[in-house]
Amino acid sequence: MTKRTISLKVETPIKAHHTAQVGFTKLEEGEAFRQGYDIKLDLERAKLLTDSYKETEDKPTPIRRAKAFENILANMTIFIRDKELLVGNFARDLKSVTHYPELQWRWVEKTTAPGQVYGDLLDDGQWEELKDLHKYWQPRAVHGMERQYLPKGMEDAWRFKGEYLFSYHWEHSTPNYEKLFTIGLKGILDEIEQRVERLDKEAVNFTINASEYADKKIFLDGAKISVSAVVSWIRRYADLAAEKAENENTPERKKELSQIAENCKTISQNPPETFQQALQLYWFIHLLVNFIELPQVGSGIRLDKVTTRFYENDLKEERLTRESAQELVENLYVKFLETGFLHPPIWTGVGGGGLGWQSITIGGVDENGNDVCSEVTNIILDAMQEIKTVAPPLSFRWHDKLQKKTIDKVIETLASGLSEPAIFNDKMMLQRLMAYGVPIKEARDYSINTCMWWVIPGKNICFRASNSGQFSLPKMLVLAMNQGKTFDGIQLSCDSPDPSTFNSLDDIIDAFMIHFRHNLKRLLMVSNIGDALYKKYLPRPFLSSLLDGCIERAQDCRDWVYEPDYRDVMLIGINNVANSLAALKKIIFDDKKATLLEVIDALKNNWEGKEGLLKDCLDAPKFGNDDDYVDLICRDVSIQLTEEVSTHKTIYGTNWCVDGSAATSPFMLGTMCEATPDGRKDKEPFHDGTISPSMGTDLNGPTATLKSVSKVDPVLAWNQLFNQTFQPEFLKGPYADVFENYLRTFGDLGVHHVQFSIVGKELLQKAQDHPENHPDLLVRVCGYSAYFVDMSRDVQNWLMDRTSQSF
């Protein structure tokens, strides 16, 4: 890591949230953000947006969105940091996050009030200004609007009561960077102009009706306004860099600023010509679609695949060296570190410590099935080893044609104590995508946008993160054992058979599915209404311009979908359910040590006075040990759940599906769930990930755990999130080859994904006791990495309870 990178990193405030609230419990331990950083809420975007909306009341919504985007880009504060080689900001200064009043106002106003959890983000005068802005948005903000449209009997379906958490979250999508790097923004504008000409001819020839013509013309006008605004915005950076270069006294920095000016001038219209220009254009577009037009998480760019040609040409032309290329990538990572969002406090219990979850994909194959790994792949990994930033998460696509040197580099990166990269299995993913109907050449181009969510870069796959929400499977089992009531007697779900009538494990599973179906319908009802509101009020003219098919169809990305669509339900706690069912099967139906009613009574009393029964449940077979007794229960229930979800339709007529993303929702949802028959006590967290074994129960080694996971077919079930923990020494020296064989076994078994925390419990304990000494210690949470010191103490303890595997 160069001195430049060190300086930029040290001077960058970390805007990752601390966990402020878990379920309904507000935590009292410290500040909402890392101590020492004076994080603020920037109202500039909100004011510019509001000004534009007030001036365009008579315009169609797509034009209003485009004009607001134009106003923001023309008038927002831009700046260039000392020493940086890549430029671009989304808020007025480094310490700020921005506000999106078209989405939400209630919780923002409430939590930023003086004395509240985010009260330090605004001074009293700014908070009054915020309230004044919100007077305009109270009847217009989309989040919360769904409550007006829920049908009778489902009026409270939006409310969190422990069975599921509905939330809007931010969105996902990945623009077509390869196309943009080929034709540039001017090429996009040319496509829009050409489509307008064709549309006019269709209207003149009466081959399109007037209503359809008007809708398409409005979209294309909005797209042109938006892309033109971006061209002008990038030119603002070119002008600022040129001005700073003129006033710079240091020859080296003057040259760098002049180069930045030239880069921005070039890519404002034309495709990039150099590696630095490619990274710069990527960063501009990423900021625009993820932080300025609307908030998005993820990225999904296949960074090595789309930039290798620029790197190789620069080497050939002697424009850069490998070392200078790595410094540029390190600078890109610092830019990621500058980002951040303001999240509702309750949401921090689901994703605390995260920073935009902006995953970059490396590795994999091209459309013909050939390995795309290159020296840029190695540079990306080396840069992460050096800088050790929480963002961007790296997703590595594993396949059979990988070269040994690439595998060694991946293992070396993990062994350095990082939690990067996460490994995704092409063998499984290509099979899964083709089963969905994705053509093989497109399937080979898949990337991981964030966590477990896959996209095909450039395709119209645009959806809200955890689209429907997080669903508590263990809660469904509790409801099944108490006829839809919580153990303290609250009717939370529909009625179901009296458990005294259950004569088999199938009877229990049938009751479990009754409550799953009932609550799934409620969750998907509110989620579909949310999607309909986004479609009506929040078109995305700029993003649509960068997604294949939108300009050709003259339709916003909200108005149609790439098929297969990917709108998902996140199912949490499957192995708490599988372990519970295995315990019930063994203790009640096989060994007849107790009756179901005796187990239910023990659960209602949180196992107090039932220590013997608790031990029997804890000693029952547990997932993660290559034991068919429990593994096949997990498989069968997972498939049944997946099939049920797929019977429900989105607003686009496509099937809902299940996604394996989780973040820290297993921790949060566990705090809202009673004791369960696997031996878990009231309010204890669920297992992490969506297929990881329960903490400390995988006792037969890492290969046995892989074999358990492999039995739950991800093609028939879902793209499971799987965590494993190793001490660093098991990836080094003589163990490096053993770990390589472990990864090859992972690939051969068709497991979807595995991610690692490569850090010992002793070090984590030291970091917990003395966080000031370990500000950059990274851990893999669930689908993302976080600085350990940014997690709440309870979440830290939960992560430390993972089994540390060895060979």
Buried (B, 14 or more C-beta within 10 A) or exposed (E): BBEBBBBBBEEBBBBBBBBBBBBEBEBEEBBBBBEEBEBBBBBBBBBBBBBBBEEBEEBBBBBBBBBBBBBBBEEBEBBBBEBBBBBBBBBBEBBBBBBBBBBBBEBBBEBBBEEBBBBBBBEEEBBEBBEEBBEBBEEEBBBBBBBEEBEEEBEEBBEBBBBBBBBBBBBBBBBBBBBBBEBBBBBBBEBBEEBBEEBEEBBEEEEBEEEEBEBBBBBBBBBBBBBBBBBEBBBBBBBBBBEBBEEBEEEEBBEBBBBBBBBBBBBBBBBBBBBBBBBBBBBBBBBBBBBBBBBBBBBBBBBBBBBBBBBBEBBEEEBBEBEBBBBBBBBBBBBBBBBBBBBBBBBBBBBBBBBBBBBBBBBBBEEEBEBBBBBBBBBBBBBBBBBBBBBBBBBBBBBEEBEEEBBBBBBBBBBBBBBBBBBBBBBBBBBBBBEBEBEEEBBBBBBBBBBBBBBBBBBBBBBBBBBBBBBBBBBBBBBBBBBBBBBEEEEBBBEBBEBEEBEEBEBBBBBBBBBBBBBBEBBBBBBBBBBBBBBEBBBBBBBBBBBBBBBEBBBBBBBBBBBBBBBBBBBBBBBBBBBBBBBBBBBBBEEEBBBBBBBBBBBBEBBEEBEEBBEBBBEBBBBBBBBEBBBBBBBBBBBBBBEBBEEBEBBBEBBBBBBBBBBBBBBBBBBBBBBBBBBBBBBBBBBBBBBBBBBEBBEBBBBBBBBBBBBBBBBEBBBBBBBBBBBBEBBBEEBBEEBBEBBBBBBEBBBBBBBBBBBBBEBBEBBBEEBEEBBBBBBBBBBBBBBBBBBBEBBBBBBBBBBBBEB
